[in-house]
Amino acid sequence: MTTLAAVLAALTAGYGLGRWQPLHRVSDWAHWHRYGTRPTGVRRWAVYAVLSAEVLGWSVAHPTQGWGAWKHRNDPPPRTPAPVYDPQWAQRRTTRAPEEPTR
């Protein structure tokens, strides 16, 4: 009976933590203060401690993806393809499909 109570308590605590998501809330708080308002004093160091722990946790959990992201962090954005010259543009411009009537 004690084992059953311990298992139920652990499941209830796990469910409660999963619904509350304290680590996600702390991470959101740190990102908000880092990229939004600028904290000072102890809060500033708490923000950097949380963000550092987040980066270290990501690096341990996903080393290959983290290394790839680090290598490509300064890449320029992808370019759009160059426009292609179309000699029949003017003829096709006047033969558009008729628009549907509005109701």
OpenMM code with the backbone's topology and positions (N, CA, C; nanometers):
from openmm import Vec3, app, unit

residues = "MET THR THR LEU ALA ALA VAL LEU ALA ALA LEU THR ALA GLY TYR GLY LEU GLY ARG TRP GLN PRO LEU HIS ARG VAL SER ASP TRP ALA HIS TRP HIS ARG TYR GLY THR ARG PRO THR GLY VAL ARG ARG TRP ALA VAL TYR ALA VAL LEU SER ALA GLU VAL LEU GLY TRP SER VAL ALA HIS PRO THR GLN GLY TRP GLY ALA TRP LYS HIS ARG ASN ASP PRO PRO PRO ARG THR PRO ALA PRO VAL TYR ASP PRO GLN TRP ALA GLN ARG ARG THR THR ARG ALA PRO GLU GLU PRO THR ARG".split()
positions = [
    Vec3(0.0818, -0.1193, 0.0000),
    Vec3(0.0000, 0.0000, 0.0000),
    Vec3(0.0865, 0.1261, 0.0000),
    Vec3(0.1989, 0.1211, 0.0718),
    Vec3(0.2888, 0.2361, 0.0746),
    Vec3(0.3491, 0.2602, -0.0637),
    Vec3(0.3810, 0.1522, -0.1338),
    Vec3(0.4371, 0.1654, -0.2684),
    Vec3(0.3356, 0.2281, -0.3623),
    Vec3(0.2114, 0.1868, -0.3512),
    Vec3(0.1061, 0.2438, -0.4351),
    Vec3(0.0885, 0.3928, -0.4078),
    Vec3(0.0921, 0.4312, -0.2822),
    Vec3(0.0800, 0.5735, -0.2469),
    Vec3(0.1987, 0.6524, -0.3000),
    Vec3(0.3190, 0.5948, -0.2926),
    Vec3(0.4374, 0.6639, -0.3441),
    Vec3(0.4293, 0.6798, -0.4954),
    Vec3(0.3841, 0.5777, -0.5649),
    Vec3(0.3702, 0.5852, -0.7102),
    Vec3(0.2650, 0.6886, -0.7486),
    Vec3(0.1527, 0.6886, -0.6813),
    Vec3(0.0482, 0.7875, -0.7100),
    Vec3(0.0964, 0.9296, -0.6795),
    Vec3(0.1711, 0.9466, -0.5710),
    Vec3(0.2249, 1.0793, -0.5386),
    Vec3(0.3246, 1.1248, -0.6448),
    Vec3(0.4098, 1.0321, -0.6912),
    Vec3(0.5067, 1.0671, -0.7954),
    Vec3(0.4370, 1.1016, -0.9259),
    Vec3(0.3343, 1.0260, -0.9628),
    Vec3(0.2592, 1.0559, -1.0843),
    Vec3(0.1873, 1.1897, -1.0742),
    Vec3(0.1292, 1.2170, -0.9579),
    Vec3(0.0609, 1.3448, -0.9381),
    Vec3(0.1594, 1.4612, -0.9443),
    Vec3(0.2760, 1.4454, -0.8813),
    Vec3(0.3771, 1.5519, -0.8850),
    Vec3(0.4294, 1.5717, -1.0276),
    Vec3(0.4515, 1.4619, -1.0989),
    Vec3(0.4979, 1.4730, -1.2370),
    Vec3(0.3960, 1.5401, -1.3260),
    Vec3(0.2692, 1.5058, -1.3074),
    Vec3(0.1637, 1.5697, -1.3849),
    Vec3(0.1567, 1.7188, -1.3528),
    Vec3(0.1652, 1.7520, -1.2247),
    Vec3(0.1600, 1.8930, -1.1854),
    Vec3(0.2763, 1.9728, -1.2423),
    Vec3(0.3963, 1.9160, -1.2357),
    Vec3(0.5118, 1.9861, -1.2936),
    Vec3(0.5010, 1.9962, -1.4451),
    Vec3(0.4453, 1.8940, -1.5086),
    Vec3(0.4277, 1.8988, -1.6535),
    Vec3(0.3280, 2.0047, -1.6957),
    Vec3(0.2249, 2.0251, -1.6167),
    Vec3(0.1268, 2.1290, -1.6491),
    Vec3(0.1788, 2.2686, -1.6168),
    Vec3(0.2543, 2.2798, -1.5095),
    Vec3(0.3049, 2.4102, -1.4648),
    Vec3(0.4247, 2.4535, -1.5476),
    Vec3(0.5112, 2.3626, -1.5889),
    Vec3(0.6314, 2.3857, -1.6696),
    Vec3(0.7195, 2.4972, -1.6124),
    Vec3(0.7759, 2.4761, -1.4935),
    Vec3(0.8549, 2.5827, -1.4323),
    Vec3(0.9814, 2.6161, -1.5116),
    Vec3(1.0467, 2.5180, -1.5733),
    Vec3(1.1685, 2.5479, -1.6492),
    Vec3(1.1372, 2.6293, -1.7746),
    Vec3(1.0260, 2.5988, -1.8366),
    Vec3(0.9859, 2.6758, -1.9545),
    Vec3(0.9538, 2.8201, -1.9162),
    Vec3(0.8894, 2.8369, -1.8020),
    Vec3(0.8565, 2.9721, -1.7558),
    Vec3(0.9818, 3.0514, -1.7207),
    Vec3(1.0782, 2.9854, -1.6569),
    Vec3(1.2033, 3.0534, -1.6220),
    Vec3(1.2794, 3.0911, -1.7491),
    Vec3(1.2795, 3.0013, -1.8478),
    Vec3(1.3465, 3.0304, -1.9744),
    Vec3(1.2805, 3.1480, -2.0455),
    Vec3(1.1477, 3.1502, -2.0489),
    Vec3(1.0777, 3.2633, -2.1099),
    Vec3(1.1086, 3.3937, -2.0365),
    Vec3(1.1131, 3.3866, -1.9037),
    Vec3(1.1462, 3.5054, -1.8250),
    Vec3(1.2856, 3.5567, -1.8602),
    Vec3(1.3823, 3.4653, -1.8718),
    Vec3(1.5196, 3.5059, -1.9018),
    Vec3(1.5287, 3.5657, -2.0422),
    Vec3(1.4612, 3.5050, -2.1386),
    Vec3(1.4636, 3.5602, -2.2743),
    Vec3(1.3958, 3.6967, -2.2792),
    Vec3(1.2881, 3.7114, -2.2049),
    Vec3(1.2187, 3.8395, -2.2018),
    Vec3(1.3102, 3.9491, -2.1476),
    Vec3(1.3839, 3.9168, -2.0408),
    Vec3(1.4710, 4.0184, -1.9822),
    Vec3(1.5972, 4.0392, -2.0643),
    Vec3(1.6433, 3.9380, -2.1339),
    Vec3(1.7657, 3.9537, -2.2131),
    Vec3(1.7393, 4.0330, -2.3395),
    Vec3(1.6282, 4.0053, -2.4059),
    Vec3(1.6010, 4.0686, -2.5343),
    Vec3(1.4935, 4.1751, -2.5271),
    Vec3(1.4383, 4.1978, -2.4118),
    Vec3(1.3380, 4.3027, -2.3941),
    Vec3(1.3945, 4.4127, -2.3057),
    Vec3(1.3487, 4.4144, -2.1817),
    Vec3(1.3991, 4.5128, -2.0865),
    Vec3(1.5370, 4.4688, -2.0372),
    Vec3(1.6181, 4.5613, -1.9955),
    Vec3(1.7534, 4.5307, -1.9483),
    Vec3(1.7564, 4.5287, -1.7961),
    Vec3(1.7725, 4.4104, -1.7364),
    Vec3(1.7753, 4.4041, -1.5899),
    Vec3(1.9096, 4.4524, -1.5356),
    Vec3(1.9100, 4.4883, -1.4094),
    Vec3(2.0330, 4.5302, -1.3424),
    Vec3(2.0467, 4.4520, -1.2128),
    Vec3(2.1681, 4.4489, -1.1605),
    Vec3(2.1919, 4.3861, -1.0310),
    Vec3(2.1861, 4.2345, -1.0359),
    Vec3(2.1233, 4.1775, -0.9354),
    Vec3(2.1173, 4.0318, -0.9210),
    Vec3(2.0340, 3.9692, -1.0319),
    Vec3(1.9275, 4.0378, -1.0747),
    Vec3(1.8446, 3.9819, -1.1814),
    Vec3(1.9237, 3.9641, -1.3096),
    Vec3(2.0180, 4.0543, -1.3359),
    Vec3(2.0994, 4.0434, -1.4565),
    Vec3(2.1812, 3.9148, -1.4544),
    Vec3(2.2406, 3.8841, -1.3414),
    Vec3(2.3220, 3.7624, -1.3322),
    Vec3(2.2340, 3.6388, -1.3327),
    Vec3(2.1133, 3.6483, -1.2786),
    Vec3(2.0209, 3.5353, -1.2838),
    Vec3(1.9794, 3.5057, -1.4283),
    Vec3(1.9579, 3.6118, -1.5056),
    Vec3(1.9228, 3.5939, -1.6471),
    Vec3(2.0339, 3.5199, -1.7191),
    Vec3(2.1585, 3.5639, -1.7006),
    Vec3(2.2688, 3.4995, -1.7711),
    Vec3(2.2946, 3.3581, -1.7201),
    Vec3(2.2672, 3.3314, -1.5934),
    Vec3(2.2814, 3.1951, -1.5417),
    Vec3(2.1779, 3.1031, -1.6044),
    Vec3(2.0545, 3.1502, -1.6171),
    Vec3(1.9494, 3.0686, -1.6777),
    Vec3(1.9797, 3.0438, -1.8249),
    Vec3(2.0200, 3.1470, -1.8975),
    Vec3(2.0498, 3.1298, -2.0398),
    Vec3(2.1710, 3.0394, -2.0607),
    Vec3(2.2709, 3.0499, -1.9754),
    Vec3(2.3879, 2.9621, -1.9864),
    Vec3(2.3499, 2.8170, -1.9587),
    Vec3(2.2670, 2.7949, -1.8587),
    Vec3(2.2215, 2.6587, -1.8291),
    Vec3(2.1403, 2.6030, -1.9454),
    Vec3(2.0612, 2.6873, -2.0090),
    Vec3(1.9833, 2.6438, -2.1248),
    Vec3(2.0739, 2.6037, -2.2409),
    Vec3(2.1763, 2.6820, -2.2669),
    Vec3(2.2694, 2.6497, -2.3757),
    Vec3(2.3483, 2.5234, -2.3433),
    Vec3(2.3942, 2.5097, -2.2201),
    Vec3(2.4672, 2.3879, -2.1824),
    Vec3(2.3782, 2.2642, -2.1898),
    Vec3(2.2555, 2.2769, -2.1456),
    Vec3(2.1629, 2.1649, -2.1553),
    Vec3(2.1357, 2.1254, -2.2989),
    Vec3(2.1192, 2.2231, -2.3864),
    Vec3(2.0984, 2.1948, -2.5282),
    Vec3(2.2219, 2.1295, -2.5877),
    Vec3(2.3398, 2.1761, -2.5494),
    Vec3(2.4639, 2.1194, -2.6022),
    Vec3(2.4833, 1.9750, -2.5584),
    Vec3(2.4428, 1.9414, -2.4367),
    Vec3(2.4553, 1.8041, -2.3884),
    Vec3(2.3501, 1.7146, -2.4531),
    Vec3(2.2285, 1.7648, -2.4680),
    Vec3(2.1200, 1.6830, -2.5217),
    Vec3(2.1282, 1.6668, -2.6734),
    Vec3(2.1762, 1.7689, -2.7439),
    Vec3(2.1797, 1.7673, -2.8902),
    Vec3(2.3139, 1.8203, -2.9405),
    Vec3(2.4235, 1.7458, -2.9227),
    Vec3(2.5548, 1.7993, -2.9588),
    Vec3(2.5715, 1.8237, -3.1092),
    Vec3(2.5177, 1.7372, -3.1930),
    Vec3(2.5371, 1.7533, -3.3378),
    Vec3(2.4598, 1.8737, -3.3892),
    Vec3(2.3355, 1.8870, -3.3486),
    Vec3(2.2565, 2.0014, -3.3924),
    Vec3(2.3131, 2.1316, -3.3378),
    Vec3(2.3612, 2.1282, -3.2138),
    Vec3(2.4205, 2.2484, -3.1555),
    Vec3(2.5466, 2.2910, -3.2284),
    Vec3(2.6301, 2.1930, -3.2657),
    Vec3(2.7528, 2.2263, -3.3386),
    Vec3(2.7200, 2.2800, -3.4772),
    Vec3(2.6209, 2.2217, -3.5425),
    Vec3(2.5806, 2.2720, -3.6743),
    Vec3(2.5248, 2.4132, -3.6663),
    Vec3(2.4456, 2.4397, -3.5635),
    Vec3(2.3915, 2.5743, -3.5459),
    Vec3(2.5023, 2.6743, -3.5163),
    Vec3(2.6014, 2.6318, -3.4388),
    Vec3(2.7127, 2.7202, -3.4077),
    Vec3(2.7942, 2.7510, -3.5329),
    Vec3(2.8151, 2.6519, -3.6189),
    Vec3(2.8928, 2.6740, -3.7404),
    Vec3(2.8210, 2.7666, -3.8374),
    Vec3(2.6889, 2.7617, -3.8393),
    Vec3(2.6129, 2.8392, -3.9376),
    Vec3(2.5424, 2.9599, -3.8769),
    Vec3(2.5887, 3.0078, -3.7632),
    Vec3(2.5197, 3.1177, -3.6955),
    Vec3(2.5342, 3.2506, -3.7689),
    Vec3(2.6406, 3.2689, -3.8479),
    Vec3(2.6627, 3.3962, -3.9165),
    Vec3(2.6416, 3.3865, -4.0671),
    Vec3(2.5778, 3.2793, -4.1123),
    Vec3(2.5523, 3.2660, -4.2555),
    Vec3(2.4532, 3.3725, -4.3000),
    Vec3(2.4703, 3.4235, -4.4222),
    Vec3(2.3710, 3.5185, -4.4726),
    Vec3(2.2402, 3.4467, -4.5021),
    Vec3(2.1303, 3.5194, -4.5061),
    Vec3(2.0029, 3.4547, -4.5366),
    Vec3(2.0040, 3.4022, -4.6805),
    Vec3(1.9249, 3.3001, -4.7097),
    Vec3(1.9242, 3.2465, -4.8455),
    Vec3(1.8733, 3.3497, -4.9447),
    Vec3(1.9324, 3.3472, -5.0624),
    Vec3(1.8940, 3.4431, -5.1655),
    Vec3(1.7771, 3.3892, -5.2460),
    Vec3(1.6965, 3.4802, -5.2946),
    Vec3(1.5872, 3.4399, -5.3825),
    Vec3(1.6438, 3.4197, -5.5224),
    Vec3(1.5829, 3.3336, -5.6026),
    Vec3(1.6352, 3.3128, -5.7369),
    Vec3(1.6192, 3.4387, -5.8218),
    Vec3(1.7108, 3.4543, -5.9156),
    Vec3(1.7074, 3.5708, -6.0033),
    Vec3(1.5865, 3.5620, -6.0956),
    Vec3(1.5282, 3.6756, -6.1303),
    Vec3(1.4149, 3.6714, -6.2235),
    Vec3(1.4596, 3.6226, -6.3610),
    Vec3(1.3705, 3.5527, -6.4276),
    Vec3(1.3996, 3.4962, -6.5595),
    Vec3(1.3295, 3.5819, -6.6636),
    Vec3(1.4009, 3.6135, -6.7695),
    Vec3(1.3445, 3.6939, -6.8776),
    Vec3(1.2414, 3.6122, -6.9535),
    Vec3(1.1245, 3.6684, -6.9736),
    Vec3(1.0170, 3.6019, -7.0463),
    Vec3(0.9771, 3.6898, -7.1636),
    Vec3(1.0121, 3.6499, -7.2872),
    Vec3(0.9798, 3.7349, -7.4026),
    Vec3(0.8297, 3.7429, -7.4307),
    Vec3(0.7497, 3.6502, -7.3815),
    Vec3(0.6060, 3.6497, -7.4070),
    Vec3(0.5269, 3.7159, -7.2940),
    Vec3(0.5928, 3.7931, -7.2124),
    Vec3(0.5272, 3.8503, -7.0957),
    Vec3(0.4120, 3.9431, -7.1343),
    Vec3(0.4352, 4.0285, -7.2311),
    Vec3(0.3331, 4.1268, -7.2670),
    Vec3(0.2090, 4.0593, -7.3248),
    Vec3(0.2264, 3.9539, -7.4038),
    Vec3(0.1103, 3.8859, -7.4612),
    Vec3(0.0296, 3.8134, -7.3523),
    Vec3(0.0961, 3.7527, -7.2606),
    Vec3(0.0252, 3.6796, -7.1565),
    Vec3(-0.0341, 3.7720, -7.0511),
    Vec3(0.0154, 3.8915, -7.0415),
    Vec3(-0.0358, 3.9857, -6.9423),
    Vec3(-0.1788, 4.0238, -6.9741),
    Vec3(-0.2136, 4.0327, -7.1012),
    Vec3(-0.3493, 4.0737, -7.1389),
    Vec3(-0.4459, 3.9563, -7.1415),
    Vec3(-0.3995, 3.8337, -7.1380),
    Vec3(-0.4889, 3.7174, -7.1432),
    Vec3(-0.4970, 3.6502, -7.0072),
    Vec3(-0.5281, 3.7254, -6.9075),
    Vec3(-0.5451, 3.6700, -6.7743),
    Vec3(-0.6783, 3.5962, -6.7650),
    Vec3(-0.6845, 3.5077, -6.6696),
    Vec3(-0.8101, 3.4372, -6.6441),
    Vec3(-0.9101, 3.5348, -6.5851),
    Vec3(-1.0367, 3.5200, -6.6248),
    Vec3(-1.1382, 3.6149, -6.5711),
    Vec3(-1.1549, 3.5928, -6.4212),
    Vec3(-1.1753, 3.7015, -6.3530),
    Vec3(-1.1926, 3.6936, -6.2074),
    Vec3(-1.3363, 3.6495, -6.1777),
    Vec3(-1.3489, 3.5822, -6.0647),
    Vec3(-1.4818, 3.5360, -6.0244),
    Vec3(-1.5661, 3.6542, -5.9774),
    Vec3(-1.6934, 3.6506, -6.0098),
    Vec3(-1.7777, 3.7626, -5.9642),
    Vec3(-1.7940, 3.7618, -5.8125),
    Vec3(-1.8021, 3.8796, -5.7574),
    Vec3(-1.8231, 3.8915, -5.6139),
    Vec3(-1.9704, 3.8788, -5.5834),
    Vec3(-2.0014, 3.8213, -5.4719),
    Vec3(-2.1418, 3.8016, -5.4342),
    Vec3(-2.1858, 3.9007, -5.3342),
] * unit.nanometer
topology = app.Topology()
chain = topology.addChain("A")
for resn in residues:
    res = topology.addResidue(resn, chain)
    for name in ("N", "CA", "C"):
        topology.addAtom(name, app.Element.getBySymbol(name[0]), res)
